[in-house]
Amino acid sequence: MKKIGLFLLIPLGIGFLTACAALQNLPISLPGVGTGEPTELEIGSGLKEALNVGINQGVEQLIKSDGYFKNELIKILLPPEAQKVESIMRRYVPGGDKLVDDAVLKMNRAAEDAANEAKPIFVNAITGMTITDAKNILFGGSGAATGYLKDKTLSSLTQTYSPRINNSLNKVGASQAWKALADPYNKFANSPAAALVKDAKPINPDLGAYVTQKALDGLFFKVQEKENDIRQNLNSRTSQLLQRVFGLLDKK
């Protein structure tokens, strides 16, 4: 009896593993989508398609000139500890206004320049999605797909993104602009005159880690924006598969 039970379990186990592998190898759209309730594989494929739409549209908006700089929701400003720097620079340092404005512009240019580097890392995370992941994401509410993506990619994305952001900062002159801002400020902060100004303390001239974090925050913000649009807006479900899969949410 034990041998018979074992032989019965083997094909069941193979079937489960085959289903997981099938989901990982699914294209982002399925030919001949049915008209009844979506299957589990269709749900998986639909979630992959939604994430790919969110990534592609979000990244395309960010890599354009002013993709960060003219979006007030994700625009990268000076670090919080540098807000006092900005005030002092504009008030006490000759040419300080231009130095501050130039540093802010070029930080955003660096983020725009580097944004496209996230795509292959995101694609790997989407490829690894299981049927269980897909069902949990679909019914997980606003931002669930983006949250999954963030959990799966943030660590490796930061490690990969950081040197590229630094390269971009150098490429667009942001590091130089920040150093041009930090050097005269630190000179002032270390001078006897700084004793008369509250909180005039030297700052770290290394900008890379801060811009990397803010750039990734903006990236995930745009992906979630697109995801939630697909969840809430029927017109944004631009394929039959998206309509069927996300249509399940309309019945809740």
Buried (B, 14 or more C-beta within 10 A) or exposed (E): EEEEEEEEEEEEEEEEEEBBEBBBEBEBBBEEBEEEEBBBBBBBBBBBBBBBBBBBBBBEBBBEEEBBBEBEEBBBEBBEEBEBBBBBBBEBBEEBEBBBBBBBBBBBBBBBBBBEBBEEBBBEBBEEBBBEBBBEBBEEEEBBBBBBBBEBBBEEBBEBBBEBBBBBBEBBBBBBBBBBBBEBBBEBBEEEEBEEBEEBBBBEBEBBBBBBBBBBEBBBBBBBBBBBBBBEEEEBBEBBBBBBBBBBEEEE
